[in-house]
Amino acid sequence: MKKNLKSFIFTFLLASVSTMYSQDTNFQIYLSFGQSNMEGNARIQPQDTVNINERFQVLEAVDCPNLNREKGKWYTAVPPLCRCRTGLTPTDYFGRTMIENLPENVKVGVINVSIGGCKIELFDKDKYKEYLTDVPGWMTNMVNEYDGDPYGRLVEMAKIAQKDGVIKGILLHQGESNTNDTLWTKKVKIVYDNLIKDLNLNPKDVPLLAGEVVNEDQGGVCASMNKIIATLPETIPNSFVISSAGCPDGPDNLHFNAEGYRMFGKRYAAKMLSLLGYNNITTD
């Protein structure tokens, strides 16, 4: 009996060690979430679909038969990177810029779970059900692609990703629907803290990069929100605000255009690379 017990314990420990070391520390994982500007509003252009390094991967968060992709599997990060028919996002050129500046043995993977028009409350796992009782039908349809729980799907996909690599950062672009909400930073902290806890991460090792909404210099209709976004590091110590100044937008002054997303994504990458110890990165 004792011999069998020892054998079982040995086998269990061996399996645990094998699982632990199956993670590729050179596979950097980044979680992305937010509303329409992270989801991707600009039309994908031919230049955005070519010359994509296979070291840049996306973990599909929904089944996309039109793209021949399945939920929970890795693919070369050819846009769209959010759902099956979304547009260009900051994550596209974030990943490309990361790969261009990291050693050749390093891969980058992104997971993008975003919902156009949503408030940050949608990603609060304790309040999202209440929030969803009073949203338009078109938003409900998008949320249903994540089985009604975008935060839950982000965590589900992140846990799959953790079997393959290491989560190195979280990218956020949200705020338009919470414009002038002085509690926004605290609401973001709730989501960030939940991700850290649910994924067993160390907050000191996983920075939050939050982008500004369309800037005042582009006539951004929600630009006043940038004053609140600027205070996020006061609430989340390991957070950094990515400037949208000069990033061109579309006619609605709410969404960036394709060039704006490219510029913005590169800026997210430049900040992340600097946090990893890589400097002198050109973004524009």
C-alpha positions in Angstrom: 0.0 0.0 0.0 2.8 2.4 1.0 4.7 1.5 -2.1 1.7 2.2 -4.3 1.2 5.5 -2.5 4.8 6.5 -3.0 4.6 5.6 -6.7 1.5 7.7 -7.1 3.1 10.7 -5.4 6.2 10.4 -7.6 4.1 10.1 -10.7 2.0 13.1 -9.7 5.1 15.2 -8.9 6.7 14.2 -12.2 3.6 15.2 -14.1 3.5 18.5 -12.3 7.1 19.3 -13.1 6.6 18.3 -16.7 3.5 20.6 -16.9 5.4 23.5 -15.3 8.3 23.2 -17.7 6.1 22.8 -20.8 5.6 26.6 -20.7 7.8 28.4 -23.2 9.3 31.3 -21.4 10.2 32.8 -24.8 6.5 32.9 -25.8 5.1 36.2 -24.5 1.4 36.4 -24.1 -0.6 39.7 -24.1 -4.3 40.0 -23.1 -6.3 42.7 -24.9 -9.7 44.0 -24.0 -11.9 47.0 -24.3 -14.6 48.5 -26.6 -14.7 49.3 -30.3 -11.3 50.9 -30.7 -9.7 47.7 -29.3 -12.2 45.5 -31.2 -11.1 47.2 -34.4 -13.2 49.7 -36.3 -11.1 50.5 -39.4 -11.3 48.4 -42.5 -8.4 46.0 -42.9 -6.3 47.1 -45.9 -4.1 44.9 -48.2 -0.9 46.1 -46.5 -2.2 44.8 -43.2 -2.5 41.2 -44.4 1.0 40.6 -45.8 4.5 39.9 -44.4 3.2 38.8 -41.0 5.9 36.9 -39.1 4.8 33.5 -37.9 6.3 34.4 -34.5 3.3 36.7 -34.0 0.3 34.6 -33.1 -3.3 35.1 -32.1 -5.3 32.8 -29.9 -8.8 32.7 -31.4 -11.4 33.6 -28.8 -14.4 32.5 -30.9 -15.1 30.0 -33.6 -14.6 31.6 -37.0 -15.5 29.2 -39.9 -15.0 32.0 -42.4 -11.4 32.3 -41.3 -10.9 28.5 -40.8 -10.1 29.2 -37.2 -11.3 27.4 -34.0 -11.7 28.9 -30.6 -8.8 28.2 -28.3 -6.2 27.5 -31.0 -3.2 29.5 -32.1 -2.9 31.0 -35.6 -0.5 33.4 -37.4 -1.9 36.8 -36.5 -3.5 37.8 -39.8 -6.3 40.3 -39.1 -9.0 40.3 -37.9 -7.6 39.6 -34.4 -10.8 40.1 -32.3 -13.8 38.3 -33.8 -14.6 36.9 -37.2 -15.5 40.1 -39.0 -13.9 42.9 -36.9 -11.4 45.4 -38.3 -7.9 46.6 -37.7 -6.9 47.1 -34.0 -4.0 48.4 -32.0 -3.0 44.8 -31.3 -2.1 44.2 -35.0 0.8 46.6 -35.0 1.6 46.1 -31.4 2.5 42.5 -32.1 4.3 43.3 -35.3 6.4 45.9 -33.6 7.2 43.6 -30.7 8.4 40.9 -33.1 10.6 43.3 -35.0 12.4 44.4 -31.9 12.6 41.2 -29.9 15.2 38.4 -30.3 14.4 35.9 -33.0 13.8 33.1 -30.5 10.9 35.1 -28.9 7.3 34.7 -30.0 4.4 37.0 -29.2 0.8 35.9 -28.8 -2.3 38.1 -28.3 -5.8 37.4 -27.1 -8.4 40.1 -27.9 -11.8 40.0 -26.3 -13.5 43.4 -27.0 -17.1 44.6 -27.4 -18.0 47.8 -29.3 -19.9 50.4 -27.3 -19.5 48.7 -23.9 -18.8 50.3 -20.6 -15.9 48.9 -18.4 -18.7 47.4 -16.2 -19.1 44.6 -18.8 -15.7 43.2 -17.7 -16.5 43.3 -14.0 -17.3 39.7 -13.3 -19.6 40.6 -10.3 -21.6 43.2 -12.1 -21.7 42.3 -15.8 -25.0 40.5 -15.6 -26.7 43.5 -14.2 -25.1 45.7 -16.8 -26.3 43.5 -19.6 -30.0 43.9 -18.6 -30.0 47.3 -20.1 -27.9 47.3 -23.3 -29.0 47.4 -27.0 -29.7 44.2 -28.9 -26.7 44.7 -31.2 -24.4 44.6 -28.2 -26.1 41.6 -26.7 -25.5 39.7 -30.0 -21.8 40.5 -29.8 -21.6 39.5 -26.1 -23.4 36.2 -27.0 -20.4 35.3 -29.2 -18.5 35.0 -25.9 -21.3 32.9 -24.4 -22.6 36.0 -22.7 -19.5 36.5 -20.6 -16.6 38.4 -22.3 -14.5 38.5 -19.1 -15.0 34.8 -18.5 -13.9 34.1 -22.1 -10.8 36.2 -21.7 -9.8 34.2 -18.6 -10.7 30.9 -20.3 -8.4 31.7 -23.2 -5.7 33.1 -21.0 -5.6 29.9 -19.1 -5.2 28.0 -22.4 -2.4 30.4 -23.4 -0.6 29.9 -20.0 0.0 26.3 -21.0 2.1 27.5 -23.9 3.7 30.7 -22.8 3.9 33.4 -20.1 1.5 36.4 -19.7 3.7 39.5 -19.9 1.2 42.3 -20.1 -2.4 43.5 -20.5 -3.6 46.0 -23.1 -6.7 48.1 -22.5 -8.5 50.5 -24.8 -11.8 51.6 -23.3 -13.4 54.7 -21.9 -15.5 56.3 -24.6 -18.7 54.8 -23.1 -17.5 55.9 -19.6 -16.6 59.5 -20.6 -16.3 61.8 -17.6 -16.9 58.9 -15.2 -14.6 59.8 -12.3 -14.9 56.3 -10.9 -13.5 54.8 -14.1 -10.0 54.2 -12.7 -11.4 52.3 -9.7 -13.6 50.2 -12.0 -10.6 49.4 -14.2 -8.6 48.4 -11.1 -11.4 45.9 -10.2 -11.0 44.2 -13.6 -7.2 44.3 -13.4 -7.1 42.8 -9.9 -9.5 40.1 -10.9 -7.4 39.1 -13.9 -4.3 39.0 -11.7 -6.0 36.8 -9.1 -7.9 34.5 -11.5 -4.8 33.9 -13.6 -2.4 33.6 -10.6 -0.2 36.5 -11.8 2.2 38.8 -10.0 1.0 42.4 -10.6 4.6 43.6 -10.4 5.4 41.4 -13.5 2.3 42.2 -15.5 1.8 45.9 -16.4 -1.4 47.4 -17.7 -1.1 49.5 -20.8 -4.1 51.8 -21.3 -4.5 53.9 -24.4 -6.1 57.3 -24.6 -9.3 57.8 -26.6 -9.1 59.9 -29.8 -7.2 63.0 -28.9 -8.4 66.6 -28.7 -5.9 67.4 -31.5 -8.0 65.2 -33.8 -11.3 66.7 -32.6 -12.1 63.6 -30.5 -15.6 63.8 -29.2 -14.7 61.9 -26.0 -11.3 63.6 -25.6 -12.2 64.9 -22.2 -11.9 61.3 -20.9 -8.2 61.5 -21.4 -7.8 63.6 -18.3 -9.3 60.7 -16.3 -7.3 58.1 -18.1 -4.2 60.0 -17.3 -4.8 59.4 -13.6 -4.9 55.6 -13.9 -1.3 55.1 -12.6 -2.4 56.7 -9.3 -4.8 53.8 -8.8 -2.9 51.0 -10.5 0.9 51.4 -9.8 2.0 49.2 -12.6 0.0 50.9 -15.3 1.0 53.2 -18.1 -1.0 55.5 -20.4 -0.4 55.4 -24.1 -0.8 58.8 -25.8 -3.1 59.1 -28.8 -1.8 62.5 -29.8 -1.4 62.8 -33.5 -3.1 59.4 -34.2 -5.5 60.2 -37.1 -9.1 59.3 -36.7 -12.2 58.7 -38.9 -15.0 61.0 -39.8 -16.9 60.3 -36.6 -14.1 61.6 -34.4 -14.7 58.6 -32.2 -12.7 55.8 -33.9 -9.2 55.9 -35.2 -8.6 55.2 -38.9 -6.3 52.4 -40.2 -3.2 54.6 -40.0 -4.2 55.7 -36.5 -4.4 52.1 -35.3 -1.0 51.3 -36.8 0.6 54.3 -35.1 -1.2 53.6 -31.8 -0.3 49.9 -31.8 3.4 50.8 -32.3 3.2 53.1 -29.3 1.8 50.3 -27.1 4.7 48.2 -28.3 7.3 50.8 -27.7 6.1 51.2 -24.1 6.1 47.4 -23.5 9.5 47.0 -25.1 10.9 49.7 -22.8 9.5 47.9 -19.8 11.2 44.8 -21.0 14.5 46.7 -21.3 14.5 47.5 -25.0 15.0 51.2 -25.8 15.4 53.5 -28.8 12.3 52.1 -30.5 11.0 54.1 -33.4 7.2 54.1 -33.6 6.1 56.8 -36.1 
